[in-house]
Amino acid sequence: MLALLTDHRYTASEAPEGDWYLANILRDDLLLQLGLEKRGLPSLRVDWADPGVHWREFDCAVFRTTWDYFERFDEFSAWLKRTERLTRIINDPELVWWNLDKHYLQDLEEQGIPIVPTRFIEKGSGFSLKQMLEENGWTEAVIKPCVSGAARHTYRVHRQNADEVQKTVKPLVEKEAFLLQPFLEEIVKTGEDTLMVIGGEVTHGVRKVAKPGDFRVQDDHGGTVHELKPDPEQIALAEKAFAACSPQPLYGRADMVRDEQGRWVIMELELIEPELWLRYYPPAADKFAGVLERALRSSD
C-alpha cells in the first residue's frame, strides 16, 4: 500500500460543488491512483500530520499536496525525522531536506545551472534593502523566505518602497532567512513556465500567468494556468537541473523564466510537494505510476 501524502484540508474523497481547487487535486490524484492500480499497487490519500496513521503499514509515502508544511515547519520537520525511519519516503528524505530551504539554489549555481540571481539574507543578520538594490544594480526585486510556499511573506521591492518593505521584513528576518532576487519583467509580460520532470525526463509543461496588476502566479492569488509545449532549450535546462540533484529525484517540477538577456534560468525546483498538473497530460500520471513501481520493486 502506498500513502499519497496530502494535508488536512484536502482529505475529502469528493469536492463540494463549486470547489474547483479541491476538484483539481482529486482529479490529479485519481489519475495517479488509476495508474498504480493498473500495476497492482493500491494507494490511499493520507494527511501527513494525522496522529492515527501507522506508517509501518505502508510500503512508501509519496509527497503530493502537503501544502501546509511551511506553515507548520517545526512540526513537519519532527514528523519527517520520525517517519523516514518507519517507511520509505519519496522523494528521498535527503532531497526533501535539501529542497526545503532555497539555499539549494546556490548548489545548483555551483554546478553550472543558470538560476535567477539570488542574494541571501541570513537569519538574525543586519541588512539594507535599499543598499542591496544599489549594490546589485537592481531597480526592482522580490524578497521572500528561504522556506516558503504559496507566496508567503513575498514582497515586490523597489528603491521608492524599500524602507517600507524593510520595516515589514526586518522582524521576520529575526526568525528565518530570506532571499532577494531581481524582479524579471518577463513574469508579468509572459508568465512563469513550469516543466514536469518524471523519471529524469520532461513529460509536459504549463505556463502560469499572474492576474492583471499582480506578479504572483499562484492560483491562490488569482493566477491562471495554461497549456505549454516546452521548447528544446527549456527541456534541456529542466533535465540538466534534475541531473544535478543528488540523489536523483523520481519526480518534480522545474520553474523557469527568461532573464534580461533572454536566456532561460531556473527560478525553483519543486521536489517536495509539486503540483504536477497531471490532468493536463494524463500520460504523465501513468509514467509517474511506473516510476513508483520500479522504485518499489528495486527496493524489494
C-alpha positions in Angstrom: 0.0 0.0 0.0 1.2 3.5 -0.9 0.4 6.6 1.0 -0.2 9.6 -1.1 0.5 12.5 1.3 -1.8 15.5 1.5 -2.8 17.8 4.3 -5.9 18.0 6.5 -7.7 20.5 4.1 -7.7 18.1 1.2 -8.5 14.6 2.6 -12.1 14.5 1.3 -12.8 12.0 -1.4 -15.2 14.3 -3.2 -15.1 18.0 -3.8 -18.2 20.1 -2.8 -20.0 21.7 -5.7 -18.0 24.8 -6.8 -14.8 23.8 -5.1 -12.6 23.7 -8.2 -9.4 23.8 -6.1 -10.1 20.5 -4.3 -11.6 19.1 -7.5 -8.3 19.6 -9.4 -6.3 18.0 -6.5 -8.6 14.9 -6.6 -8.5 14.7 -10.3 -4.7 14.6 -10.4 -4.5 12.1 -7.6 -7.1 9.9 -9.2 -5.1 9.7 -12.4 -2.1 8.6 -10.4 -4.1 6.1 -8.4 -5.5 4.5 -11.5 -2.0 4.1 -12.9 -0.9 2.5 -9.7 -4.0 0.3 -9.6 -3.2 -0.9 -13.1 0.1 -2.1 -11.7 -1.4 -3.9 -8.8 -0.4 -1.1 -6.3 -3.2 0.1 -4.0 -2.9 3.6 -2.6 -4.5 5.7 0.0 -4.6 9.5 0.3 -3.4 10.4 3.8 -3.0 13.5 5.9 0.7 13.6 6.7 0.0 15.0 10.2 -2.7 12.5 11.2 -1.5 11.0 14.5 -3.6 7.9 14.0 -1.7 6.8 10.9 0.5 3.7 11.3 3.3 4.4 8.8 4.9 1.0 9.1 1.8 -0.4 7.3 2.7 1.5 4.1 5.3 0.4 1.6 6.1 4.0 0.9 4.8 7.6 1.4 4.7 9.8 -1.7 4.6 13.6 -1.3 1.7 15.0 -3.2 -0.2 18.0 -1.7 1.3 18.7 1.8 0.8 22.4 1.2 0.8 23.4 4.8 4.3 22.1 5.7 5.9 25.6 5.5 3.3 27.0 7.9 4.0 24.1 10.4 7.7 23.8 9.7 8.8 22.6 13.2 6.0 20.0 13.3 6.7 18.9 9.8 10.4 18.5 10.4 9.8 16.4 13.5 7.3 14.3 11.6 9.7 13.7 8.7 12.5 12.6 11.1 10.2 10.1 12.7 8.5 8.8 9.6 11.6 8.3 7.4 12.6 5.6 10.0 9.2 3.8 9.6 8.6 3.7 5.9 10.2 4.7 2.6 9.7 8.4 1.7 9.5 9.5 -1.9 11.2 11.7 -3.0 14.2 10.6 -0.9 14.3 12.4 2.5 17.8 13.7 1.7 16.3 15.5 -1.3 13.4 16.8 0.8 15.7 18.3 3.5 17.8 19.9 0.7 14.8 21.3 -1.2 13.1 22.6 1.9 15.4 25.6 2.0 16.0 27.7 -1.1 19.8 27.9 -0.3 19.8 24.9 -2.6 19.9 27.4 -5.4 23.5 28.1 -4.5 24.3 24.4 -5.0 22.7 24.4 -8.4 24.6 27.5 -9.5 27.9 25.9 -8.3 27.1 23.0 -10.7 26.7 25.3 -13.6 22.9 25.5 -13.6 21.7 29.0 -14.6 19.4 30.4 -11.9 17.8 33.8 -11.2 20.5 35.8 -9.5 20.0 35.4 -5.7 21.2 37.1 -2.6 20.6 35.6 0.8 19.7 37.5 4.0 20.6 35.1 6.8 18.5 34.8 9.9 19.3 37.5 12.5 21.6 39.4 10.2 21.6 43.1 9.6 20.7 44.3 6.0 19.5 47.2 4.0 17.2 46.5 1.1 18.0 49.9 -0.5 21.7 49.2 -0.3 21.3 45.7 -1.7 19.4 47.0 -4.7 22.0 49.6 -5.3 24.9 47.2 -4.9 23.4 44.7 -7.4 22.2 47.3 -9.8 18.6 46.2 -9.5 15.8 48.7 -10.0 13.3 46.3 -8.6 13.4 42.9 -6.7 11.4 40.3 -5.0 12.1 39.2 -1.4 10.7 36.0 0.2 11.6 33.5 2.9 14.1 30.7 2.2 11.4 28.2 3.5 8.2 29.2 1.8 5.4 28.4 -0.5 2.2 30.0 -1.9 3.9 33.4 -1.9 4.1 33.6 1.9 5.8 36.8 3.0 6.7 37.6 -0.6 7.1 41.3 -1.5 8.0 43.3 -4.5 10.5 45.9 -3.6 12.0 48.9 -5.4 14.0 51.9 -4.3 10.9 54.0 -3.5 9.3 51.5 -1.2 12.5 49.8 0.1 12.3 51.5 3.6 8.6 50.4 4.0 9.3 46.8 3.0 12.4 46.8 5.2 10.2 47.6 8.2 7.9 44.7 7.3 10.6 42.2 6.7 13.1 43.1 9.4 11.3 41.4 12.3 10.7 38.3 10.1 14.5 38.0 9.4 15.0 37.6 13.2 13.2 34.3 12.9 14.2 33.0 9.4 16.4 33.6 6.4 15.2 35.4 3.3 16.4 35.8 -0.3 16.3 38.7 -2.7 16.1 38.3 -6.4 15.8 40.8 -9.2 12.2 41.3 -10.5 12.1 40.0 -14.0 9.6 41.8 -16.3 9.1 38.6 -18.2 7.0 37.3 -15.2 4.3 40.0 -15.8 4.7 40.1 -19.6 4.5 36.4 -20.4 4.4 34.4 -17.1 6.4 31.6 -15.4 6.9 28.3 -17.2 6.8 25.1 -15.3 8.1 21.8 -16.7 7.2 18.5 -15.0 10.1 16.0 -14.8 9.3 12.4 -14.1 11.9 9.7 -14.1 14.5 12.2 -15.2 12.6 13.2 -18.4 10.3 16.2 -19.1 6.7 14.9 -19.7 4.8 18.2 -20.2 4.6 21.8 -19.2 2.3 24.7 -18.2 2.6 28.4 -18.1 1.4 30.3 -15.0 0.2 33.8 -15.5 -0.5 36.4 -12.8 -3.7 38.3 -12.8 -3.5 41.9 -14.2 -1.8 44.2 -11.7 -0.2 41.3 -9.7 3.1 39.4 -10.0 2.2 36.3 -8.1 1.4 33.5 -10.5 -0.1 31.1 -7.9 -3.8 30.4 -8.3 -4.2 31.3 -4.6 -3.6 34.9 -5.7 -5.7 34.8 -8.9 -3.1 33.4 -11.3 -4.2 31.2 -14.2 -2.6 28.1 -15.8 -2.3 27.5 -19.5 -1.0 24.6 -21.6 2.5 24.8 -22.8 4.6 22.9 -25.3 8.2 23.2 -23.8 10.9 24.1 -26.3 14.1 22.1 -26.6 16.1 24.7 -24.6 13.6 24.5 -21.7 13.6 20.7 -21.7 17.4 20.6 -21.7 17.6 23.0 -18.8 15.0 21.2 -16.7 16.6 17.8 -17.2 20.1 19.2 -16.6 18.9 20.8 -13.3 17.4 17.5 -12.2 20.5 15.6 -13.1 22.5 17.9 -10.8 20.5 16.8 -7.8 21.8 14.0 -5.5 20.2 11.6 -5.0 18.2 11.8 -8.2 14.5 12.9 -7.8 11.9 10.4 -9.0 9.6 13.3 -9.9 9.3 17.0 -9.5 9.0 20.3 -11.3 11.3 23.0 -12.7 10.0 26.5 -12.7 11.8 28.9 -15.1 11.7 32.3 -16.7 13.7 34.2 -19.3 16.2 36.6 -17.8 17.0 40.1 -19.0 19.4 38.6 -21.6 16.7 36.3 -22.9 18.1 33.0 -21.6 16.1 30.5 -19.6 17.0 30.4 -15.9 15.7 28.3 -13.0 13.5 30.0 -10.5 12.9 27.0 -8.3 13.0 23.2 -8.3 9.9 21.7 -6.6 10.8 18.3 -5.3 8.7 18.1 -2.1 5.1 18.7 -2.9 4.9 19.9 -6.5 1.6 20.4 -8.3 2.2 18.3 -11.5 -1.0 19.2 -13.5 -1.4 15.6 -14.5 -4.9 16.4 -15.6 -3.3 18.5 -18.4 -1.4 15.4 -19.7 -2.7 12.1 -18.3 0.1 10.0 -19.8 2.4 11.7 -17.2 0.3 10.1 -14.4 0.9 6.7 -15.9 4.6 7.4 -16.2 4.6 8.6 -12.6 3.0 5.3 -11.5 5.6 3.3 -13.5 8.4 5.2 -11.8 7.0 4.5 -8.4 6.5 0.8 -9.3 10.1 0.4 -10.4 11.4 2.2 -7.2 9.4 -0.2 -5.0 10.4 -3.3 -7.0 14.1 -2.3 -6.8 13.9 -2.0 -3.0 12.3 -5.4 -2.5 
